[in-house]
């Protein structure tokens, strides 16, 4: 049985989390009989409490979550892995779900409610207070990867007729209900956004000054359907702590906070990585088996079809392998070196494209630099491959290995940067299974190119 001599919530949480990874059932039993400690640590640090629940699983997590107040449960739920949070809410009754979700911000609640089954979702929305329910439903109409799907509707908005002194007093009162007061948005009588003012600038202006005099007019805005990539790019370009979301007529709807932008960038990066490898954008290690298979099979099938080209390239040179069997042992060496070089170049290029850091005018320079990197790396690695090959073959064969390695590194590095740029120029996702196409090229150059080079130079 678990025994803890530690008494502070943080010490208990650290020990419980470590023990739960080894013996989750023991920790579950301990918490069931020490609910006072569980509620204390959940209140002290919801993130630590969430880490423990993730080790216990959804059944135990849902039971323990119900031991907390609605506000406390909401804080822990917000720190949980998104798929687990959704599964837990699905297990709760609509009444309990509504109570806990109502304690979240509308944006956070919408993220979970949007993934619930239709029956459970409708029941939760019906139980919620009308204002919360209406706000959540309005957010659900926007795609989750759009500014509308990321925004919070709780913003500091003041009429343009307000003075700086009146604004400071109003912001003091808003502090009790708003999490983010980085900016104060200035609106006209029709709630159209006309300007923005940072809280710092507001404080240092004369209290008699009108907001129209001190605000920044025509701020950078996005519509609710703006893609999260553009939101992240604008936030980075203009060094903003938040981005206002407006309708086409300029009416202020909400704002995308810095926290939401960071989450969006991380999500976009993980999706780009998964897409480049031929996995599903939304797939996680916890996705259902049918869902994962559905995402992966088409790309694996395409990979098989493309691999037929490599098969044909090797088959056409089978006589050469029969005459000089050592070539069969050395072929994978050349292909592996190219594959790694291509993956490196691909990773750098996709990362730059994900942050919109590749203007079209810079593409020739980028490709030129990658070609130079491939050539320099090829000289060094080709020389090492020549030396290694001398342990298995004569000088002539080793020279072919070195030359083929050099060539494949140049080709692979160029392909790793070129393929995502070509996909973008065609209007496609630059990460769209790029790794599969890079692998095809490096295999063709590694296997087929190596054998073709051997045929010319050795026979």
LOPA-485930 format. One record per residue (C-alpha): residue number from 1; residue in one letter; chain; x, y, z. Coordinates in steps of 0.02 Angstrom, whole numbers. Layout:
REM LOPA-485930
> NUM, a, A, X, Y, Z
...
***
This chain:
REM LOPA-485930
> 1, x, A, 0, 0, 0
> 2, x, A, 60, 177, -38
> 3, x, A, 128, 271, 112
> 4, x, A, 181, 454, 110
> 5, x, A, 268, 548, 248
> 6, x, A, 271, 708, 147
> 7, x, A, 140, 834, 194
> 8, x, A, 143, 982, 73
> 9, x, A, 27, 965, -78
> 10, x, A, 173, 988, -199
> 11, x, A, 276, 851, -115
> 12, x, A, 127, 734, -113
> 13, x, A, 88, 771, -295
> 14, x, A, 267, 737, -351
> 15, x, A, 274, 572, -257
> 16, x, A, 101, 518, -315
> 17, x, A, 140, 556, -497
> 18, x, A, 300, 454, -492
> 19, x, A, 215, 309, -403
> 20, x, A, 63, 313, -519
> 21, x, A, 175, 276, -668
> 22, x, A, 224, 112, -585
> 23, x, A, 70, 64, -484
> 24, x, A, -82, 165, -540
> 25, x, A, -205, 55, -444
> 26, x, A, -116, 85, -278
> 27, x, A, -119, 273, -305
> 28, x, A, -302, 266, -352
> 29, x, A, -340, 172, -191
> 30, x, A, -236, 296, -90
> 31, x, A, -327, 447, -159
> 32, x, A, -497, 366, -132
> 33, x, A, -458, 352, 53
> 34, x, A, -368, 520, 69
> 35, x, A, -487, 637, -18
> 36, x, A, -433, 783, 91
> 37, x, A, -256, 769, 21
> 38, x, A, -323, 751, -156
> 39, x, A, -429, 909, -144
> 40, x, A, -285, 1004, -63
> 41, x, A, -159, 960, -199
> 42, x, A, -287, 992, -338
> 43, x, A, -320, 1164, -266
> 44, x, A, -134, 1200, -242
> 45, x, A, -82, 1149, -418
> 46, x, A, -210, 1091, -545
> 47, x, A, -71, 1045, -667
> 48, x, A, 4, 920, -544
> 49, x, A, -168, 848, -510
> 50, x, A, -198, 829, -697
> 51, x, A, -32, 736, -718
> 52, x, A, -87, 611, -586
> 53, x, A, -258, 585, -666
> 54, x, A, -177, 553, -835
> 55, x, A, -83, 407, -758
> 56, x, A, -242, 333, -681
> 57, x, A, -356, 329, -832
> 58, x, A, -527, 401, -872
> 59, x, A, -634, 299, -751
> 60, x, A, -533, 340, -596
> 61, x, A, -504, 518, -658
> 62, x, A, -689, 553, -679
> 63, x, A, -728, 488, -504
> 64, x, A, -591, 594, -424
> 65, x, A, -641, 747, -524
> 66, x, A, -815, 738, -449
> 67, x, A, -740, 754, -275
> 68, x, A, -686, 932, -317
> 69, x, A, -789, 1090, -329
> 70, x, A, -848, 1137, -503
> 71, x, A, -716, 1274, -510
> 72, x, A, -579, 1158, -449
> 73, x, A, -631, 1020, -569
> 74, x, A, -631, 1145, -712
> 75, x, A, -453, 1200, -674
> 76, x, A, -392, 1020, -672
> 77, x, A, -491, 977, -829
> 78, x, A, -411, 1123, -920
> 79, x, A, -237, 1051, -883
> 80, x, A, -279, 876, -944
> 81, x, A, -230, 802, -1112
> 82, x, A, -372, 856, -1228
> 83, x, A, -426, 681, -1279
> 84, x, A, -433, 623, -1098
> 85, x, A, -530, 779, -1046
> 86, x, A, -659, 741, -1180
> 87, x, A, -673, 558, -1128
> 88, x, A, -696, 608, -945
> 89, x, A, -834, 731, -985
> 90, x, A, -921, 598, -1091
> 91, x, A, -924, 485, -936
> 92, x, A, -1003, 617, -826
> 93, x, A, -1189, 652, -820
> 94, x, A, -1245, 804, -922
> 95, x, A, -1281, 894, -758
> 96, x, A, -1105, 870, -691
> 97, x, A, -1029, 906, -861
> 98, x, A, -1125, 1070, -875
> 99, x, A, -1074, 1126, -700
> 100, x, A, -889, 1095, -731
> 101, x, A, -885, 1162, -908
> 102, x, A, -977, 1320, -855
> 103, x, A, -829, 1360, -742
> 104, x, A, -712, 1362, -892
> 105, x, A, -695, 1507, -1011
> 106, x, A, -815, 1494, -1160
> 107, x, A, -668, 1458, -1275
> 108, x, A, -604, 1315, -1168
> 109, x, A, -779, 1246, -1144
> 110, x, A, -812, 1253, -1331
> 111, x, A, -652, 1155, -1366
> 112, x, A, -720, 1010, -1263
> 113, x, A, -905, 1023, -1303
> 114, x, A, -869, 1024, -1489
> 115, x, A, -798, 848, -1476
> 116, x, A, -938, 772, -1373
> 117, x, A, -1068, 656, -1446
> 118, x, A, -1219, 749, -1515
> 119, x, A, -1340, 690, -1379
> 120, x, A, -1223, 732, -1235
> 121, x, A, -1175, 899, -1315
> 122, x, A, -1356, 954, -1336
> 123, x, A, -1400, 903, -1158
> 124, x, A, -1252, 1000, -1086
> 125, x, A, -1293, 1157, -1185
> 126, x, A, -1474, 1149, -1131
> 127, x, A, -1427, 1138, -946
> 128, x, A, -1300, 1280, -955
> 129, x, A, -1353, 1458, -920
> 130, x, A, -1417, 1544, -1076
> 131, x, A, -1275, 1671, -1090
> 132, x, A, -1140, 1537, -1076
> 133, x, A, -1233, 1418, -1191
> 134, x, A, -1259, 1552, -1323
> 135, x, A, -1077, 1604, -1317
> 136, x, A, -1016, 1424, -1333
> 137, x, A, -1135, 1390, -1478
> 138, x, A, -1073, 1547, -1567
> 139, x, A, -893, 1486, -1549
> 140, x, A, -936, 1312, -1612
> 141, x, A, -986, 1382, -1781
> 142, x, A, -804, 1422, -1819
> 143, x, A, -673, 1292, -1870
> 144, x, A, -561, 1244, -1723
> 145, x, A, -405, 1298, -1819
> 146, x, A, -473, 1472, -1856
> 147, x, A, -463, 1635, -1759
> 148, x, A, -645, 1612, -1709
> 149, x, A, -606, 1440, -1640
> 150, x, A, -460, 1510, -1539
> 151, x, A, -533, 1674, -1477
> 152, x, A, -603, 1720, -1309
> 153, x, A, -756, 1831, -1306
> 154, x, A, -709, 1906, -1138
> 155, x, A, -612, 2062, -1186
> 156, x, A, -584, 2234, -1113
> 157, x, A, -688, 2344, -1228
> 158, x, A, -731, 2526, -1189
> 159, x, A, -831, 2661, -1280
> 160, x, A, -729, 2790, -1376
> 161, x, A, -811, 2929, -1274
> 162, x, A, -724, 2867, -1115
> 163, x, A, -581, 2966, -1037
> 164, x, A, -418, 2884, -983
> 165, x, A, -464, 2907, -800
> 166, x, A, -634, 2827, -823
> 167, x, A, -553, 2687, -922
> 168, x, A, -430, 2646, -782
> 169, x, A, -572, 2634, -657
> 170, x, A, -672, 2523, -777
> 171, x, A, -522, 2410, -806
> 172, x, A, -499, 2389, -618
> 173, x, A, -674, 2318, -609
> 174, x, A, -646, 2209, -764
> 175, x, A, -494, 2131, -680
> 176, x, A, -609, 2023, -576
> 177, x, A, -686, 1937, -728
> 178, x, A, -555, 1952, -866
> 179, x, A, -397, 1847, -873
> 180, x, A, -306, 1951, -1006
> 181, x, A, -295, 2140, -990
> 182, x, A, -145, 2167, -1104
> 183, x, A, -249, 2278, -1217
> 184, x, A, -403, 2387, -1201
> 185, x, A, -504, 2390, -1361
> 186, x, A, -596, 2549, -1407
> 187, x, A, -765, 2531, -1492
> 188, x, A, -895, 2650, -1562
> 189, x, A, -1081, 2651, -1523
> 190, x, A, -1108, 2503, -1642
> 191, x, A, -971, 2400, -1557
> 192, x, A, -856, 2421, -1707
> 193, x, A, -672, 2418, -1664
> 194, x, A, -592, 2589, -1693
> 195, x, A, -432, 2578, -1591
> 196, x, A, -327, 2489, -1462
> 197, x, A, -229, 2544, -1311
> 198, x, A, -108, 2445, -1205
> 199, x, A, -142, 2445, -1019
> 200, x, A, 30, 2522, -991
> 201, x, A, -5, 2669, -1107
> 202, x, A, -174, 2693, -1027
> 203, x, A, -98, 2712, -854
> 204, x, A, 35, 2837, -909
> 205, x, A, -84, 2954, -1000
> 206, x, A, -172, 3102, -923
> 207, x, A, -333, 3051, -838
> 208, x, A, -425, 3190, -931
> 209, x, A, -369, 3131, -1103
> 210, x, A, -502, 3052, -1212
> 211, x, A, -469, 2877, -1275
> 212, x, A, -484, 2940, -1454
> 213, x, A, -330, 3050, -1423
> 214, x, A, -217, 2915, -1351
> 215, x, A, -272, 2756, -1439
> 216, x, A, -187, 2673, -1587
> 217, x, A, -311, 2685, -1730
> 218, x, A, -337, 2550, -1861
> 219, x, A, -258, 2407, -1763
> 220, x, A, -210, 2241, -1843
> 221, x, A, -363, 2129, -1845
> 222, x, A, -420, 1960, -1909
> 223, x, A, -590, 1888, -1952
> 224, x, A, -659, 1736, -1860
> 225, x, A, -618, 1627, -2012
> 226, x, A, -435, 1679, -2024
> 227, x, A, -324, 1524, -2016
> 228, x, A, -222, 1501, -1858
> 229, x, A, -60, 1503, -1960
> 230, x, A, -97, 1681, -2014
> 231, x, A, -147, 1727, -1836
> 232, x, A, 21, 1663, -1772
> 233, x, A, 115, 1750, -1911
> 234, x, A, 31, 1920, -1878
> 235, x, A, 59, 1905, -1692
> 236, x, A, 244, 1870, -1718
> 237, x, A, 269, 2001, -1854
> 238, x, A, 194, 2144, -1751
> 239, x, A, 250, 2080, -1578
> 240, x, A, 72, 2077, -1512
> 241, x, A, 8, 2007, -1348
> 242, x, A, -164, 1979, -1422
> 243, x, A, -255, 1997, -1586
> 244, x, A, -432, 2067, -1601
> 245, x, A, -560, 1967, -1699
> 246, x, A, -690, 2068, -1794
> 247, x, A, -835, 2034, -1911
> 248, x, A, -829, 2098, -2090
> 249, x, A, -920, 2256, -2034
> 250, x, A, -786, 2287, -1902
> 251, x, A, -889, 2237, -1750
> 252, x, A, -777, 2170, -1612
> 253, x, A, -808, 1985, -1574
> 254, x, A, -662, 1941, -1461
> 255, x, A, -475, 1919, -1458
> 256, x, A, -347, 1782, -1481
> 257, x, A, -233, 1784, -1330
> 258, x, A, -46, 1749, -1330
> 259, x, A, -77, 1585, -1240
> 260, x, A, -197, 1530, -1377
> 261, x, A, -71, 1580, -1511
> 262, x, A, 67, 1479, -1428
> 263, x, A, -48, 1328, -1416
> 264, x, A, -95, 1352, -1599
> 265, x, A, 87, 1361, -1655
> 266, x, A, 129, 1203, -1558
> 267, x, A, -23, 1115, -1631
> 268, x, A, 21, 1173, -1807
> 269, x, A, 200, 1112, -1788
> 270, x, A, 146, 942, -1726
> 271, x, A, 19, 926, -1867
> 272, x, A, 150, 975, -1997
> 273, x, A, 268, 844, -1929
> 274, x, A, 134, 710, -1932
> 275, x, A, 78, 760, -2107
> 276, x, A, 257, 758, -2172
> 277, x, A, 274, 579, -2110
> 278, x, A, 110, 526, -2190
> 279, x, A, 10, 513, -2027
> 280, x, A, -155, 600, -1989
> 281, x, A, -154, 783, -1940
> 282, x, A, -256, 752, -1784
> 283, x, A, -188, 580, -1744
> 284, x, A, -112, 551, -1573
> 285, x, A, -46, 396, -1483
> 286, x, A, -219, 388, -1403
> 287, x, A, -320, 392, -1565
> 288, x, A, -432, 244, -1599
> 289, x, A, -359, 102, -1702
> 290, x, A, -483, 124, -1848
> 291, x, A, -449, 311, -1853
> 292, x, A, -260, 288, -1857
> 293, x, A, -269, 151, -1988
> 294, x, A, -383, 259, -2095
> 295, x, A, -259, 403, -2089
> 296, x, A, -104, 300, -2125
> 297, x, A, -158, 170, -2252
> 298, x, A, -176, 286, -2404
> 299, x, A, 1, 352, -2382
> 300, x, A, 72, 179, -2351
> 301, x, A, -13, 120, -2510
> 302, x, A, 60, 268, -2605
> 303, x, A, 229, 227, -2530
> 304, x, A, 214, 49, -2596
> 305, x, A, 171, 111, -2771
> 306, x, A, 315, 234, -2772
> 307, x, A, 433, 101, -2706
> 308, x, A, 402, 2, -2866
> 309, x, A, 513, 128, -2953
> 310, x, A, 656, 84, -2837
> 311, x, A, 619, -101, -2861
> 312, x, A, 629, -79, -3050
> 313, x, A, 792, 18, -3037
> 314, x, A, 872, -122, -2936
> 315, x, A, 798, -262, -3042
> 316, x, A, 865, -186, -3202
> 317, x, A, 1041, -198, -3129
> 318, x, A, 1026, -374, -3058
> 319, x, A, 1163, -440, -3174
> 320, x, A, 1286, -317, -3099
> 321, x, A, 1245, -374, -2923
> 322, x, A, 1266, -556, -2977
> 323, x, A, 1438, -518, -3048
> 324, x, A, 1492, -416, -2896
> 325, x, A, 1390, -470, -2742
> 326, x, A, 1479, -347, -2626
> 327, x, A, 1377, -209, -2708
> 328, x, A, 1219, -280, -2627
> 329, x, A, 1297, -257, -2455
> 330, x, A, 1354, -79, -2491
> 331, x, A, 1193, -13, -2572
> 332, x, A, 1099, 19, -2408
> 333, x, A, 1245, 124, -2346
> 334, x, A, 1224, 250, -2488
> 335, x, A, 1033, 254, -2474
> 336, x, A, 1036, 276, -2284
> 337, x, A, 1155, 424, -2294
> 338, x, A, 1042, 508, -2421
> 339, x, A, 886, 473, -2321
> 340, x, A, 957, 556, -2166
> 341, x, A, 1020, 707, -2263
> 342, x, A, 851, 728, -2347
> 343, x, A, 759, 718, -2180
> 344, x, A, 871, 852, -2106
> 345, x, A, 841, 972, -2250
> 346, x, A, 655, 933, -2249
> 347, x, A, 640, 971, -2063
> 348, x, A, 726, 1140, -2080
> 349, x, A, 620, 1192, -2229
> 350, x, A, 452, 1138, -2157
> 351, x, A, 490, 1226, -1994
> 352, x, A, 526, 1387, -2090
> 353, x, A, 369, 1369, -2194
> 354, x, A, 264, 1336, -2038
> 355, x, A, 314, 1508, -1971
> 356, x, A, 291, 1588, -2143
> 357, x, A, 476, 1631, -2145
> 358, x, A, 506, 1592, -2329
> 359, x, A, 458, 1735, -2447
> 360, x, A, 459, 1684, -2630
> 361, x, A, 602, 1803, -2668
> 362, x, A, 714, 1703, -2551
> 363, x, A, 680, 1532, -2628
> 364, x, A, 828, 1534, -2752
> 365, x, A, 946, 1582, -2611
> 366, x, A, 876, 1446, -2497
> 367, x, A, 894, 1312, -2630
> 368, x, A, 1070, 1371, -2669
> 369, x, A, 1122, 1362, -2486
> 370, x, A, 1048, 1188, -2467
> 371, x, A, 1140, 1132, -2624
> 372, x, A, 1303, 1199, -2553
> 373, x, A, 1269, 1113, -2386
> 374, x, A, 1237, 950, -2477
> 375, x, A, 1396, 967, -2580
> 376, x, A, 1507, 1005, -2430
> 377, x, A, 1428, 867, -2326
> 378, x, A, 1443, 751, -2477
> 379, x, A, 1629, 781, -2492
> 380, x, A, 1659, 741, -2308
> 381, x, A, 1539, 593, -2294
> 382, x, A, 1587, 528, -2466
> 383, x, A, 1768, 522, -2410
> 384, x, A, 1720, 432, -2250
> 385, x, A, 1610, 310, -2348
> 386, x, A, 1757, 274, -2464
> 387, x, A, 1868, 236, -2314
> 388, x, A, 1737, 124, -2232
> 389, x, A, 1706, 30, -2394
> 390, x, A, 1890, -15, -2409
> 391, x, A, 1862, -137, -2266
> 392, x, A, 1742, -236, -2376
> 393, x, A, 1794, -202, -2556
> 394, x, A, 1936, -149, -2669
> 395, x, A, 1983, 31, -2710
> 396, x, A, 1875, 39, -2868
> 397, x, A, 1717, -16, -2779
> 398, x, A, 1754, 98, -2630
> 399, x, A, 1776, 244, -2750
> 400, x, A, 1603, 209, -2824
> 401, x, A, 1529, 206, -2648
> 402, x, A, 1612, 372, -2605
> 403, x, A, 1556, 455, -2767
> 404, x, A, 1379, 386, -2752
> 405, x, A, 1369, 446, -2572
> 406, x, A, 1423, 620, -2625
> 407, x, A, 1293, 623, -2764
> 408, x, A, 1152, 559, -2654
> 409, x, A, 1186, 687, -2518
> 410, x, A, 1177, 827, -2645
> 411, x, A, 1016, 758, -2719
> 412, x, A, 938, 721, -2549
> 413, x, A, 976, 892, -2474
> 414, x, A, 905, 978, -2628
> 415, x, A, 750, 868, -2627
> 416, x, A, 720, 895, -2440
> 417, x, A, 707, 1082, -2465
> 418, x, A, 636, 1080, -2642
> 419, x, A, 487, 964, -2620
> 420, x, A, 394, 1064, -2485
> 421, x, A, 428, 1224, -2583
> 422, x, A, 357, 1145, -2741
> 423, x, A, 203, 1085, -2645
> 424, x, A, 175, 1262, -2578
> 425, x, A, 190, 1336, -2753
> 426, x, A, 53, 1215, -2809
> 427, x, A, -61, 1278, -2670
> 428, x, A, -42, 1118, -2568
> 429, x, A, 11, 1092, -2387
> 430, x, A, 203, 1095, -2393
> 431, x, A, 209, 955, -2265
> 432, x, A, 93, 842, -2365
> 433, x, A, 185, 675, -2348
> 434, x, A, 345, 763, -2401
> 435, x, A, 448, 629, -2315
> 436, x, A, 375, 494, -2428
> 437, x, A, 428, 588, -2585
> 438, x, A, 599, 629, -2515
> 439, x, A, 623, 445, -2469
> 440, x, A, 577, 394, -2646
> 441, x, A, 706, 511, -2722
> 442, x, A, 844, 462, -2601
> 443, x, A, 808, 277, -2629
> 444, x, A, 812, 298, -2817
> 445, x, A, 975, 395, -2807
> 446, x, A, 1045, 281, -2672
> 447, x, A, 1004, 112, -2749
> 448, x, A, 976, 146, -2933
> 449, x, A, 1105, 283, -2947
> 450, x, A, 1235, 181, -2856
> 451, x, A, 1210, 29, -2969
> 452, x, A, 1208, 136, -3127
> 453, x, A, 1370, 218, -3073
> 454, x, A, 1446, 47, -3037
> 455, x, A, 1393, -15, -3210
> 456, x, A, 1480, 132, -3294
> 457, x, A, 1639, 135, -3190
> 458, x, A, 1669, -48, -3147
> 459, x, A, 1616, -146, -3300
***
